[in-house]
Every structure is written in structure tokens, then in C-alpha cells.
Amino acid sequence: MGEGIFRQKNGMVAIDIVASCGVMTPDQLLGLARLSEECGVFRIKLTSRQTMVAVLDGNGAGRLVKSLPGLGLKVSPYGNVVRAVKACAGSSALCPRSVGEALELGIEIQDKYIGMEVPKDFKIAVAGCIRGCTDPYCADMGIVATGREVFDVAVGGFGGSSKPIHGEVVARRISRDSVFLLIDHVLDRFRALGEPGEKLGRAIARLGLESFLPPAGLVKEALQAPPDDFVKFLEN
Amino acid sequence: MRYAGPAGVDLEKMAVPLENICSHCDYKGSPGCKEPECLVGFARRVLRYAVQKGLLDVPGASSLIPKGDFKHYYPEALVPALAETCRQCKECRDNHTPDCVVALVRSSVEFTVLSDNIPYPGSVFMYLARIKEQNSDLAALLAVELSKK
């Protein structure tokens, strides 16, 4: 597994830093700011994957990398691995339009899968509603909340390309637990069937979506119980 | 749960055509009038609940739609209610879920005359096309109703 540390054309070093789907506490932000000053960071750039790239002179890079875990941050894995998860602000605290707790799910998915090896880089996007601010249909795996604990899942999207493709929905209105079972299944199939360097979407185009679909019974439809007070209101 | 205010959905306006359906119902005011078991009665209760709570969706409520209501309904009486849900969806521009209050009303009214529920396609034109696949007369009536200002 590679690490997101890159020598730049101007001789400086860029370090890709991962937080929890882009969420940081004030302490983390202050800590990173202080550390950046101490390590001689020239600029910090927010990336499209909700990570941060710190650009600095090579001399301070080692210290910066070593100090990140103390702030609850880490260097992003790079190469043919599951990358940092992109999740929208979808949560009851951060987005009034969100229908489910997408951010919390995204963080959990990132914690579980980041850095796992696959035939080609694997990007996951999680959105709290159908608007899809994180472009879930452009990710290898896109998860969209359609209810409080209810999700649709698409696979095989490939947005960053001169020939972009949209992912296809493989499961609708499934439970949170089923989302993890489906990710496990798709990653297993991708490892087994994908050729080295082949994006999931290209593997699906070559082999057919059926090769990646979950077996019957693996994922379960989310059952949402109506609120008790609504049931009482209905009956009285 | 979403709240009714910001999306600009007029729940009271949706209740009016439903009340008209009830006022012409043979069971109105009789012991046989049981709202939770009646598709139109269910829709009215959903609206009352939503107004009272200030909600725009009721998670899981679509599972409680009383699909066992086989009373006869006249399509002419139903189309104003269906049309109003289309207008409100157009105003809302929010997420579509089957447990959205507007969707709950529309699904309940659909079940009075259609055998299958129509997942709202996000456009009135597409919705009319889907209805036409099941009931062309209803689609024609709804198109006329929607053309009224």
C-alpha cells in the first residue's frame, strides 16, 4: 500500500492528510495549524476527496507525518487501495435536507475499509439524500440515504475520466448493516475478477453487472417502523 | 424527519379535495366510517398529524396504508386530490421518499383506483404517462384537472 506523500515539481513535498470524511474538531484544526507552522508548511489545500494536502519543504515532512496520529489524523493511503471516503454533511446536525445519517455512515465505512488492497483505486461516496452532493453515481461505490436508516447503493461509477460512467443501482432501500455486507461482497468480487489496474466500472463493462450482484438474501430491505405516536394518532 | 415549513408545501391545500371526497361518501357519519381503514381517511389523518407536528415525512408510514379498502371511488372525485399532490411536489423540490407526506397522500389516493402504486418519477408529465399505462381515462381526467389554474 502506497502513502499519499508526493515529491512536487518545485521540489517541495505534498502530504495528503485524512480526517474523518473531512470532519475535524477545533482542537485538531488548531493542532494541525500549529504543527504546520512548526514544520514549515507552505500551503494546505482541501482536496475533492475531503482530505488536505500540506505542501512543505522536505525537511519538515518527516516530523509532520510522525505527529499526525497524535492529532487523530493520518497520511492517506494511495495506489490500488480503498481511498478516503467522501461523505456529505448529511446528518441531523449539519444538513436540514438530509434524510439519513450519511456522514456517520461514511466515517464508519472509511474507518473499516480505508487502505484495503484492490485491483485499482476504489472510491466510495456517501450522500444523505438523492441530491447526491458527493456525486455517489460517479464513485466506484455510491451510497445514498433514502430514509433514516435506509440506503440505495450504486456500483461501478467512474467520474474522473475522459469517458465517465455512472454507477448502476444494485440495491434499493437496504438496511445500514446490509450496506456493509454489500461493500464486503463487491470488494471480494472485485479482488477475484478485476484485472490489475482495471477500474470496477470497466470490470463490470467487461463481465456484466451480474458478476458483482449480491447473492439472494445477502442484503435485506430496511424495515422502518412508524413512530408510535403516529400509530396511536391513526387508531384514535 | 423533515419539517413542513421550509419546503413550502401547503398541507392544508391538499386536505380540501380529500374532504370533498368524504363529504360524498355513503359511509360519512355512519358507524362504517373508519378512517384508519379507509384510504382517503388515512390520507386525511396523515395530513392532520403532519400539520400538528410540523413534519413533512413520517418514516415507515407507507407500510400502514390500508390497502384492504375496496370501496368504490369515482375517478372524477379523486383527480383533484391527485392533482394537488402533483402541484405540491412541484412546489417542494425536496427529496422524494415513499414516506413523504405528499407521497403518502398520493399513494393512498392511487390505491383507490389503481392496482399498483406509481413511484413518483419527479415530473408531472412522466407521472401522467405512468398513470396512462394503468388507466388511460384517469390520466385524461388528471391532465384536464392539472391544466386548471
Interface residues (C-beta under 8 A of the other chain):
Chain A: P96 R97 V99 C129 I130 R131 T146 G147 R148 L223 Q224 A225 P226 P227 F230 V231 F233 L234 E235
Chain B: M1 R2 P6 E35 P36 F42 R45 R48 Y49 D57 V58 P59 G60 A61 S63 L64 D94 N95 H96 T97 D99
